[in-house]
């Protein structure tokens, strides 16, 4: 079980200049806004990517010791360069290719898990790791697309299953959509791993593209949205590939001239470790 697919060298710059400012910053901001002030703070950023949350943490928790882990050496190289420009905090970044994470037990006042692109099972395992590394009273935060996200794409996958009379695939799509947590189920997941005083905030946003073709070619779709949806969709690989080809053709056709807006329901949950 892993933190997700590592970014390649070619993907890192695109990720940092396109995906973060137009998409991921919403998730990082939501998480950091819920951070409880603490000094001196020790923060673990699980799946830190190119270190986009660290500047926000530096403003929120001056003097903090921040440890970021990620499976991509190339992403960590850029994250280290950016961290060297921060003042008032100490940042260290480590490679993590699987679980358990290379982070000591009960050592962090805060732990962040921002938009993990993993299966529902792996997400639960990461939440358990989040709880493991927190000190008593420590705060764990997770931000991710919750139920109600990407309805435009789920509807087209349902349309494909119906038109092709693929009952099993249609059922898998419904299971995948349902495995995206609600406010209630996200609270339950945190409580099951041992976090209390759970608080969940939800923000609905739209990410606009000039056309369907622009969305399909955008790194947000290619590197985040489609991989995130595939991670939750347990079906025959051939059917999955065919389903997403149908989605691409449909989006190109339906939004050939008009703007395409992706609906994203951002959920951010906070929980504390008390035992």
URTA-V233167 format. One record per backbone hydrogen bond with DSSP energy under -0.5 kcal/mol. NH is the residue of the N-H (numbers start at 0). CO is the residue of the C=O. E is the energy in kcal/mol with one decimal. If there is no record, write none. Layout:
nh & co & e
NH & CO & E
NH & CO & E
//
This chain:
nh & co & e
11 & 7 & -1.6
12 & 8 & -0.7
13 & 9 & -0.6
14 & 10 & -2.8
15 & 11 & -2.3
16 & 12 & -2.3
17 & 13 & -2.3
18 & 13 & -1.1
19 & 14 & -2.1
21 & 17 & -1.3
22 & 18 & -1.6
23 & 18 & -2.0
24 & 19 & -2.6
25 & 22 & -1.3
26 & 22 & -0.6
26 & 23 & -0.6
27 & 23 & -2.4
28 & 24 & -2.6
29 & 25 & -1.8
30 & 26 & -2.0
31 & 27 & -2.5
32 & 28 & -2.3
33 & 29 & -0.7
33 & 30 & -1.0
34 & 31 & -1.4
42 & 64 & -2.7
43 & 109 & -2.2
44 & 42 & -0.5
44 & 66 & -2.8
45 & 43 & -0.7
45 & 111 & -2.8
46 & 44 & -0.6
46 & 68 & -2.1
47 & 44 & -0.6
47 & 68 & -2.1
50 & 47 & -2.1
51 & 47 & -0.7
54 & 50 & -0.6
56 & 52 & -2.2
57 & 53 & -2.4
58 & 54 & -1.5
59 & 55 & -2.0
60 & 56 & -3.3
62 & 87 & -2.3
63 & 60 & -1.8
64 & 40 & -2.6
65 & 63 & -0.6
65 & 89 & -3.4
66 & 42 & -3.3
67 & 65 & -0.5
67 & 91 & -2.6
68 & 44 & -2.3
69 & 93 & -1.6
72 & 70 & -0.6
75 & 71 & -2.1
76 & 72 & -1.8
77 & 73 & -1.5
78 & 74 & -2.4
79 & 75 & -2.5
80 & 76 & -1.6
81 & 77 & -2.2
82 & 78 & -2.4
83 & 79 & -1.7
84 & 81 & -1.2
85 & 82 & -1.6
89 & 63 & -2.5
90 & 88 & -0.5
91 & 65 & -2.6
93 & 67 & -3.0
95 & 69 & -2.1
98 & 0 & -1.1
102 & 100 & -2.2
105 & 131 & -2.5
106 & 103 & -0.6
106 & 132 & -2.4
107 & 132 & -2.4
108 & 41 & -1.5
109 & 41 & -2.0
110 & 138 & -2.2
111 & 43 & -3.2
112 & 140 & -2.0
113 & 45 & -0.7
114 & 112 & -0.6
114 & 142 & -4.1
117 & 115 & -1.2
122 & 118 & -2.3
123 & 119 & -1.8
124 & 120 & -1.8
125 & 121 & -2.2
126 & 122 & -2.1
127 & 123 & -2.0
128 & 124 & -1.8
129 & 125 & -2.3
130 & 126 & -2.1
131 & 127 & -2.1
132 & 128 & -1.8
133 & 129 & -0.5
133 & 130 & -1.0
134 & 107 & -2.4
136 & 272 & -4.8
137 & 134 & -2.6
138 & 108 & -2.9
139 & 270 & -3.4
140 & 110 & -2.9
141 & 268 & -2.2
142 & 112 & -2.1
143 & 266 & -2.4
145 & 264 & -3.0
146 & 180 & -3.2
148 & 145 & -1.5
149 & 262 & -3.3
150 & 147 & -0.6
152 & 149 & -0.7
153 & 149 & -2.1
154 & 150 & -2.5
155 & 151 & -1.1
156 & 152 & -2.0
157 & 153 & -2.2
158 & 154 & -2.1
159 & 155 & -2.2
160 & 156 & -2.2
161 & 157 & -2.3
162 & 158 & -2.6
163 & 159 & -2.2
164 & 161 & -0.8
165 & 160 & -3.0
166 & 164 & -0.9
169 & 165 & -2.6
170 & 166 & -2.3
171 & 167 & -2.1
172 & 168 & -2.2
173 & 169 & -1.8
174 & 170 & -2.3
175 & 171 & -2.5
176 & 172 & -2.5
177 & 173 & -2.2
178 & 174 & -1.6
179 & 175 & -0.5
179 & 176 & -0.8
180 & 178 & -0.5
185 & 181 & -2.4
186 & 182 & -1.8
187 & 183 & -2.1
188 & 184 & -2.2
189 & 185 & -1.9
190 & 186 & -2.2
191 & 187 & -2.5
192 & 188 & -1.3
193 & 190 & -1.0
194 & 189 & -2.3
195 & 271 & -3.5
198 & 269 & -2.4
200 & 267 & -2.9
202 & 265 & -2.6
204 & 202 & -0.5
204 & 263 & -2.9
206 & 261 & -2.5
207 & 205 & -0.6
208 & 259 & -2.5
211 & 254 & -2.9
212 & 254 & -0.5
214 & 210 & -1.8
215 & 211 & -2.4
216 & 212 & -1.8
217 & 213 & -0.9
217 & 214 & -0.9
220 & 217 & -0.8
221 & 217 & -2.2
222 & 218 & -3.0
223 & 218 & -0.5
223 & 219 & -1.1
224 & 219 & -2.8
225 & 220 & -2.3
227 & 223 & -2.5
228 & 224 & -2.3
229 & 225 & -2.6
230 & 226 & -2.1
231 & 227 & -0.8
231 & 228 & -0.6
232 & 228 & -0.7
232 & 229 & -0.7
233 & 231 & -0.9
234 & 232 & -1.0
239 & 235 & -2.3
240 & 236 & -2.5
241 & 237 & -2.3
242 & 238 & -2.6
243 & 239 & -2.4
244 & 240 & -1.8
245 & 241 & -2.1
246 & 242 & -2.0
247 & 243 & -2.3
248 & 244 & -2.4
249 & 245 & -2.7
250 & 246 & -2.8
251 & 247 & -2.2
252 & 248 & -2.0
253 & 249 & -3.4
254 & 250 & -2.2
255 & 252 & -1.0
259 & 208 & -2.1
261 & 206 & -2.7
261 & 259 & -0.5
262 & 260 & -0.5
263 & 204 & -2.6
265 & 202 & -3.1
265 & 263 & -0.8
266 & 143 & -2.7
266 & 264 & -0.6
267 & 200 & -2.9
268 & 141 & -2.8
269 & 198 & -2.8
270 & 139 & -2.3
271 & 195 & -3.2
272 & 137 & -2.3
273 & 193 & -0.5
273 & 271 & -0.6
//
